[in-house]
Amino acid sequence: MGVDERDIQLKVPFSALTRLMEQLQPQDMLRLREWLDEKLAEYEDELMLANLRIMAEIREARMEYEAGEYMKLGVSVN
């Protein structure tokens, strides 16, 4: 760690955090939302990969797909 690199850990009450977020400009709220969406997707991926049942279901679905055991869904127009 360099001279200027330091870890700072703050405990901020959630209510204080939400009050601060309410003061953001709309474009900054959107940026924050995009960032949160990315982080939540990463977290969901980690949870999914850690869940053996889900991973087994994914493997089974892939094997069925590769074996041609699937149905095509479509809309028929008359």
Secondary structure, 3 states (H helix, E strand, C coil): CCCCCCCCCCCCCHHHHHHHHHCCCHHHHHHHHHHHHHHHHHHHHHHHHHCHHHHHHHHHHHHHHHCCCCCCCCCCCC
